[in-house]
Amino acid sequence: MRIIDTQRSGNCWKVRLLASFVGIELRRTTLSIDRGDLQSAGFTAIAPMKRVPVLELDDGSLLSESGAILFYLAQGTPWWPQTPIAQAQTLAWMHFEQEQHMRPLAPLRLHLALRKDIAPTDPRARNWLQEGHDALAILEAHLATGRQWVSTDAAPSIADIALYPYTRMSPMGGVDLGRYPQVQQWLARIEGLPGYEPLFPGQPHLNLSTLETSG
Ligand SMILES: N[C@@H](CCC(=O)N[C@@H](CS)C(=O)NCC(=O)O)C(=O)O
């Protein structure tokens, strides 16, 4: 299997993280948004939604959307829970991530730290910051009920993976994670799991880096 990704994408990180946790080896083709690779005809041909990640299966089938790819890769592993209720709760938190969590936190990091094309005082940035805090406060309150993981208490699921990257990288957008002790402990639990893969392989100190070193 091959992942088509970009180096700093949190959505792509989710896929590499799960693959690493479950021991699936992914070949990697790394594109560059800055260079305009995602606008090329070649990329659009394999990714009609014009977004990474894309997973290419060994038979040539293509999958888009990080959540759908996580679902596919987690089949038959403990990362996709077995009971319908736990599956539904996992999906609920994955929808929360896309709608309320990533929607503000990804552009906040993108524009303040990576592109540096919006000032923190810009009303759009202020709005993303507020909405990002709202989402993190929900996550904090959920974890404060004593649970170890987001959607099932017994073991981490793909909901934990979906919520991990943009939470981990949120300080790049000016978020003070010190306000969220439960969230910080949950991040540390994920990072302590066997197979944990940082944003830049083998270099966890670069999780908040703005580097684009290749591709
Ligand atoms: N809902 C999608 C979002 C994917 C997405 O927004 N990917 C970004 C990189 S993190 C992208 O491809 N951006 C392309 C662009 O900005 O042109 C998912 O979860 O996979």
The ligand as an ORCA input file, in Angstrom:
! r2SCAN-3c Opt
* xyz 0 1
  N     -11.419     15.988      5.470
  C     -10.156     15.727      4.844
  C      -9.320     16.971      4.880
  C      -8.038     16.780      4.096
  C      -7.254     18.066      3.976
  O      -7.784     19.172      4.191
  N      -5.991     17.934      3.618
  C      -5.157     19.092      3.441
  C      -3.784     18.842      4.041
  S      -3.938     18.606      5.807
  C      -5.002     19.355      1.963
  O      -4.914     18.439      1.177
  N      -4.977     20.630      1.567
  C      -4.821     20.958      0.192
  C      -4.789     22.415     -0.078
  O      -4.876     23.181      0.879
  O      -4.720     22.757     -1.241
  C      -9.444     14.571      5.552
  O      -9.684     14.382      6.749
  O      -8.670     13.854      4.908
*
